[in-house]
Amino acid sequence: MGFEAYAARSHEKMQDVLMHPDADGPRIHYYMIRGGSKKRNITIWETGTIGGEYIKTYGHYHVGGLDETYWILEGEGIALLQKRAEENGEPQADIIEEFRAVPVKAGESVYMPPGYGHLLVNTGPTWFVTADDSPVEGPDDSASMPGHADYEPVKQMRGFAYYVVEEKGAPILVPNPRYKEVRHTDFGGLSVRA
């Protein structure tokens, strides 16, 4: 069987990483069309919130020294980047060396350096649409779960170090209590709930 370029991330799958996994949400949170190194990849997010948390991608770390750029084609959102701390050469899932929140909108781009986990969140009232240069292509790759991406540390921690939630009509960050420590932060001008 050849490479399937289309995949969708269901509410059932996203419950692994939601702040409130039992909250109702749309059947599909986001849609992915993977073109690989020649065509780029397109991701389209639904609008709204689930238990107050804005719709986001699952989040992952890249395997190896892979970097990635996202170009924002439509809408507005927030990119979350985090780098795990290392102890004895091993990355620690629950200790973050650096966390960054980067507000983005159509016409802008955001760079994901090697070693950083990342996800994007739709905080606007319209579709949030991006193109990226991640090398997802077959036949041994999957549009839904690409081989270069490690989702397990994110699943283990039920999301990133902070959730992006709506409060009084605007996005704020809420700490994920499963993380032991976040050493360095850049919240990109967003408020943080104590």
N, C-alpha and C positions, 0 to 999 in steps of 0.2 A: 504494500500500500504506500502511495506517495505522501508527501508532506501536505497536511491540511492547513491552509493559511488562515482560516478563521477560527476563533474561539470566543466564548463568552464566559464571564465569571459570575456564577450564580450566587444568590443570597445564601443558599445552603453552604457553599464553599467559603464564602466570606465570613460566616459566623465564627470561624477559627480566630479571627483577628479583630473582631468588633469590641468596642468598649462594653456594649450591652448585647451580647449574642442572642438573647431571646426576643429582642425588639423586632417588630415587623419591618420589612423592607421590600423593595421591588424584586421581582423574580430574577432580573439580571442587573448587576451593578455597573458593569462596563463591558465593552465589546472590543475585540482585538483583531486586527488584520495584519498578518505578518508577511512582509515582503523580503526580509533578509537584507543582505548587504547591497543588493542592486536596486530595490524598490523602496526601502525604508519600511517602517511599521507605523500603523495608525491605531490609536486608542481613543475610544469615545466613552465618556462617563455620563451616566444618568445624573439628574439633578435631585436635590433634596437631602434629607437626613434620615438616619436610622437611630432611634433612641437619642436624638440630639446630635449625633456624630455625622459629619458630612460624608458623602459617598467618596470612597478612595479606592486605590488599587491595593492589592494584597500586600505588596512590599517584599523585597528580597535583597540579598547580597549577591554580588557577582562572584563566580568561581574564577580564580586566577586574576590577572592584572587588567581585566577589561574595564574600560571607561565607557561613557555613554552621554549623548547629548539629546535633550528633548526640545523640540520647537513647538511653541504654543500657537496653534492655528485658529482656535476659537475659544471664547470664554475666559474665565479667570479661576485661579486656584492657588494652591500652596504645595510646593515640593518640600518633602521632609527628607533629610539626609542624616545618616548617623554612622559613626565609625565605632566599632567595638574595641574595647580595651583588650590588650593581650597580656597574659600571664604565662611565663615559661614558653613563649612562642605560640600559645593557643588563644584564639579569640574567645572572649567571654560573652555569652549571650546576654547576661544581665548587668553588665557594666559597660557604659558607653563613654568613650574617650571624648567624642565631639558630637554634638547634635546641632543641626541647623534647620530653620524654617525659612523658606524663600517664597514670598508671594510672587506670582507670575500672572501675566495676562497675554492676550493675543498679540502677536508680533515680537514677543520676547523668547528667549531660550534659557535653559538651565543645564549646567554641566554636572554630571555625576562622576566624580573622580574614582579611580580604582580603590577598592577596599571599603567603599561607602555603601551601606544599604540605602535604598531609596523607595519612596512611594509618592504618588501625587493624589491630590484631593480636589474635588470640584466644589468650590465655595460660591459659585455664581448661579444666576437664575436660568442659564441656558446650558446646552451641551458644552462640555469641556472636551476639546479635541487636541491631540498632540500627534506629532510625527517624531520618531526616534531612529537612531542608527544602530540599535542593538542587532547583533548578527544572528537572528533567528531564522533558520532555514533547514530544510530536511536533508536526507530522509530520516536521520536519527534524532531529529529535534521535534518538539511539540509546540504548536502555537500557544497552547494553554499553559504548559509548564516547560519552558525552554531549558535545555541541558546546561546552559552557562549560569543559571540562576539557582541560588540556594534559598528555599522558602522556609526550611525547618527552623532556623533560629527565630524567625518572626512568628511562626506558629507557636513555638515553645513559649514565647513571651506574650502571646495573645496581642500582637501588634508592636508598634514602635514605642519609643520611650515617652511619647506624647500623642494624645488623640487630638484631632481638630474638631471642635464642637461649635454649634451655633449658640450664642448667648446674646440676647437683645438685638437680634438681626445681624450680628457680626461674628466672624470666626475668632475663637480663643483656643489656647492650648490647655489641655488637662493632662497632668502627669499619669503615666501608667504605673500603678503601684507594684507591679511585678519586677521592675528594675531596681537593683540595689543602689546604683550610683550613676549619675550623669555628670561628668567632670567639667566639660566646657560647653557653653551654650551660646547660640546666636538665634534669638527668637524672631528676627526679621520684623520687629516692630509690633508683633502680636502680644496681647495680654496673656498672662498665665494664671490659671486658677490655682490658688494655694491649696 
